[in-house]
Amino acid sequence: MEEQEPQENATAQEDQGTGQDVPTDPRDFIGGGGPNNLSRIMIAKGHALGVGMGAASFQEEQSRAQQRRLGIWQGPFQPPSAWRRR
């Protein structure tokens, strides 16, 4: 099987949940807080929490995911930090 060269801003796959193109080149996820930042994507889809130093950076995405009841926000959810304090 021949290895293909990565394309700049490769968006060959479509996200089955939203119908939007999903970047496939790992280089698209590296760097600042751009739209393809992996943390930003996971928080926006409700698959991760914005915590620690990055919490403020991703507050808008997390609030939107909570309002739309995406991922972990579909039902009752206790953040790990609260669970550890029990």
Secondary structure as GFF3:
##gff-version 3
##sequence-region A 1 86
A	DSSP	beta_strand	13	14	.	.	.	ID=ss1
A	DSSP	beta_strand	21	22	.	.	.	ID=ss2
A	DSSP	three_ten_helix	26	29	.	.	.	ID=ss3
A	DSSP	alpha_helix	38	44	.	.	.	ID=ss4
A	DSSP	three_ten_helix	52	54	.	.	.	ID=ss5
A	DSSP	three_ten_helix	56	58	.	.	.	ID=ss6
A	DSSP	alpha_helix	59	68	.	.	.	ID=ss7
A	DSSP	three_ten_helix	71	74	.	.	.	ID=ss8
A	DSSP	alpha_helix	80	84	.	.	.	ID=ss9
###
